[in-house]
Amino acid sequence: MSGIRRLLSRLVYPLGSGLAFVGFGLLAQVLRWRRVGVVLVILGFVWLWVFSSPVFSNWLQLTLEREYRDVPVEMVRRADAIVVLGGAFSHQAWRPYPGMSGSADRYWHGARLFHAGRGDVVILSGGRMPWRGAGLTEAESGAMFLRDLGVPDEAMVLDTAALTTRDNAVNIAALLEEKGIEDFLLVTSATHMRRSLGSFRVLGLRPLPVATDFQATPERPLRMGDFFPSSQALAGSTRAVHEYVGMVVYRVRGWF
């Protein structure tokens, strides 16, 4: 079932949906629906061009990020705990160390907050997808990284079971209740913050958002290259679409 969901989600993303338009257009040509086929093929290429253009990608990500501020950790209010959501590491059992993505800013920012005295406990949440096989969980990989950044083991609490943002919220809610913690900072990527906050708030929790890993540039000066396709821009658009689709699904299921 999870494999089917992954496949369907990829068809919703800009690359999958754009290629689907082109594919249906070519099929329409084979079936001699000439005009329909031409329209679908053109629509597919225009779709991909738009989502791959830096100007559109920046705007789309900015719609998710603009309500949060990127501030120095010294300006963040102190809380009892710092909660860092996973989504930055991958690990293969035959490799000695996990690899990280750009979302590792979440952990780096969590370490900054800890060293700045913004919280005494760092809670890491992230499991391991079954299809990945053996290896470290997200939370275990993150703990290894934080250890290298000087965060002691006794200051870290790990949730190694969460596989989704909903799981993050449910599992952390249980940990907070167990430890008697009410006041906490929520650290995640700026594009992911809106869905994360909604997932916690629907459970009656009121975290203080501390966004990091900002991708969009407000008041970005336009250049000619901003209107031409870029793989990096397509990746940014895909992240934003993933969040919007996630919010719709979570809203329907009562998780947001």
Beta strands, then each sheet from edge to edge (+ up, - down):
strand 1: 81-85
strand 2: 89-90
strand 3: 99-100
strand 4: 121-125
strand 5: 156-159
strand 6: 184-189
strand 7: 208-212
sheet 1: 5+ 4+ 1+ 6+ 7+
sheet 2: 2+ 3-
end
